[in-house]
Amino acid sequence: MTIFLQQVIIGLANGAIYASMALALVLIYKGTGVLNVAQGEMALFSAYIAWDLNDSGVALPIAVGIAVFAGFVGGGLLRLVVAPVQKTGGDLSVLIVTLGVFLGINSLAGYIWGNNPLAMESLFSDRVFHLTNLRFSAHQLGMVVTILVMMAMVTMFFRFTRAGLYMRAAAENAPSARLAGLPVGLMLALGWGLASAVGAVGGILITHQVFLSPPVMFGVLLWSVAAAILGGFDSPFGAVVGGIIVGQLESLGAFYIDIIGNDLKIVAAIAVIIGVLIIRPQGLFGTPEVTRL
């Protein structure tokens, strides 16, 4: 039983990371209706910026703040790039552009910082707590709390702020929003920037556990897409719940199912994506698509 609970704790910590990245994907999808496959690499680049600044002597909290702001700016700039593409070529063209950005950022990060794994300090501490026979670190606890706070802030932003209302209106019906005088382009760029900032936080948190290297975010992105699909691509709450669930599936599945182990975890993530799309395409908390006959 102790081993099982220990794996659950590991799954919660991993699930918090997947939830943060899934939350970023959901924010962009709610704002534009497209999947940004470059989200993981943008978070990776922000994590490298935080590491570089900290390595140069900048205090880690300040370095992280600068890196998250850089992620916010990068997300807004990417929206400006994809906006004309989406207008002329549609969502598939945007997906191809973000795939190109994914490859470009990955190569650029390797060129600047190399491919050797780098160690990122924890934003919290390396202290380990003991509860009977269970062990969990302050970093794991901090990750879970951080993701829950971000989910609450994002939910309140969309529901109770004017900017959040404007963003939702711009995403739902851009032509009507323009007629109402809303700065649609600015609102959508703000949404992409906010999503990239959320993803940057997740990227910085996870690199303390798995080290920082160019390939590290690919698996994280796949599990995060699975989390977003499972929870519902238009539900921030669903993204967090989906992240926690897939974190448990990854941890318990890899430990208890020999055929999965550590080598087939990516296949398991793809299986989750396919299974949810077949059984419940809108996810657990997403809004089902209604078509008028």
N, C-alpha and C positions, 0 to 999 in steps of 0.2 A: 504493500500500500504506500509506503514511504517513497519508493521509486516512482510509482505512478504520480503521486502528488508533486514530486520534484520535476517530472516531465511536464506537468500542467503549468508549473511556475515558469519553466523555460518557454512553453508555448504562449503564455501571457506576454512575456517580454518580447518574443518575436512577433506576436500578433499585434502588439502596439506599434511596431515599425511598419508592418504591412498596412495597418489602419491609417497611419499618417500619410503614406504614399497613396493609398486608396482614396483618402479624403481629398488629396490634391487632384487626383484624376476625376473625382466626382465634381469638384468645383469647376474645373474646366469644361466638363461635359454639360453641367447645368448652364454654363455661360455661353457655349458655342455649339454643343451637340456633337463634338468630335473627341476622339481618344488621342491624347498627346503621348505617344510612345517614347518621346524624349524626356519625359518627366524624371525618370530614374537617373539619367545622365546629367540632367540639370542639377539634381540634388547632389550627385557625385562631385560636380564641379564646385558647388558651394562648400562641400565638405573639404575639398582640397584647399580652397581659399582660407577656410577657418584654420586648417592645419598649418598652412604656410605662414599666416599671420602669427599664430601662437608660437611656431618654431622661431620666428623672428623676434620674439620677446613681447608680443602683445598679449595681455591677459586673456585667458580663454573666453570668459563671458563677452568681452568686447569683440574678440575675433569672431565669435559665433554671431553676434549682432550684426557685424559688418557683412559676414557671409550670407546671412538670411536676407539682409537688405539687397545685396548683390543678386541673390536669387529672385527677389521681387522685381528688380529692374529688368533682369534677364527675361523673366516671364512676360512682362509687359512689352518688351522689344520683340519677343518671338510672336506675340499676337499681332503686332504691326506688320510682321513679315508674312504671316499666314492669312491675314485678312483679305488682301487682294486675290490670293490663290483660292481661298474658299469662295469668293464672289464669282470668279470666272470658271473654276474647275470643280467645285463641290468638295464634299467631305473626304472623298477618296484621295483627291489631290493633296489635301491638308495632311492626311495620314502619311502619304509618301514624303511630304516635306519634313514632318516631324521625325520620320525614320532617318532621313538624311541628316537632320540635326543630331539625332542619337549617335550616328556613326561619327559625325564630325567632332562632337564634344568628347566622345570616348577617345578618339585618336589624338585630339589636342591635349587632353589630360595626360595621356601617356607620353606625349612629346615634351610637355613642360615639366612634369614631376617624375617621369619614369614609370616603369612597370613593377618595381619592387614594392612589396607591402609596407605601408607606413602605419605607425601606431598613433591613434588619436586619444588624447586624454579625455577623461570623463567629465561631463559638466557637473556631475554630482560628487561622487567619491567612489573609491574602490572598496569601501567598507562592506563586509559581508555580515549579514544578520543570520541568526540561528533561531529557528522555532521548532522545538523538539529536535527531530532528526532532519528537518528541512533547512535548506540554505537558499538565501536570495541576497542579491547585492543591492546596494543603494542605487546603483545605476539602473538596474532592472525596475526597481520601484519607481524611480524618477521617470523612466520612459513611459510607464503605464499612466502615471499621474499627468504627465505632459500631454499625452495624446487625448486623455479625457477632457482636460482643460481646453485644448484646441478645438475639440468637437463642440463643446458647449459654446465657445466664443464664436465659431463659425455659424452655428445654428442661430444664436442670438443676433448675429450680424445680418443674416438673411431675413429674419422674421421681424426684427424690431428697429432697424436703422433705415434711414432714407436711402443711403447708398446701396444697401442690400436690396431694397425694394426696386430701385432703379435697375440694378443688375439683373434681377429676375425678370423685370419687364422687358429689358433689352434682349434677354435670351429667349423669352417666350414669343415675342412678336416685335422684331426689330423695326419694320416699317411703321407700325402704330406708335412705337416708342419715339421714333424720330418725329412723327407728326405731333406728338405731345410735347416736343421740345427737349427730349432727353438726349444727352451726348452719348449716343450708343457706342461709338468707337472707344471713347474714354472708359465707359463702364466695362466693356468687354476686356480692354487692356488691363483694367484694375483687377478683374476677375482672374485673368491669367497670372498677373503678378502675385495676387494673394495665394493662388494655388501653388505657385513655385516657391513662395516663402514657406508654406506649410510643408511641402515636400523637402525643402532644404533642412528643416528642423529634423525630420525623420532620417534624412541621409546622414546628418552629423551625429545623431544618436546611435545609429547602427554601426557606424564605422569604428566606434570604440570596441565593439564586440568582435567584428570580423576583419579588422584591419582595413586600411584604405588602399585600394588598387583599382585600375580601370575595369576589370571584369566583375567587380563585386556587386553591382547594382542590377545585373541582368536577371538573376534569380529573384531578387527582391521585387523587381518590376512585375515578373510573371505572377508571383504570389499576390501582389497588390492588385493586379487586374482581376485575379480570381476573387479576391476579397470584395472588390467593387461590384463585380457581377453578382456575387452571392448576396450581398447586402442590398443591391439595387443602385443603378448608376445615377439616379437622381435623388439619392437619400444620403446626406452626411452621416446621420445616425446609423444607417445601414452599412456604410463604409466601415465604421468603427466596429460594429458587431461582426461584419464579415471578416475583418482583419483578425479579430480575436478567435473566430471559429477556424479560419485556415491556419492560424498559428498553432492551434491545438492539433489540427489534422497533420500538420507537418511534424510537430514534435512527437506526438504519440505514434503516428504512422511509421516514422523513420525508426523509432525505438522498438516497437512491438511487431511490425510486419517486416520480416527478413527480406522479402523480395524488393521492398522499397529502399530501405537503408538510406545512406547519404547520396548514393549515386543516382537514384531514380526519383528524387524529390521534385525535380523539374517536371518530370512526366506526370507526377501526381497533381501538380498545379494545373497542368494542361487538362488533365482528366476532370478536375473540379470545374474548370471553365466550360468544357464541353457538356458535362452532366447538367449544370445549372441552366445553360442555354437551351437544352432539350426539354428539361422538366418544368422549369419556371423561368422563362426568359427575363421577366421583370425583376427577378431576385426576391429576397424575403420582404423587403420594405419598399421596393420601387413601385412606381405607378404603372399599371398595365396600359399598354397602348390600345386605344379605342378607335376603331375605324367605323365610319358611317357607311352602311350599305346603300 
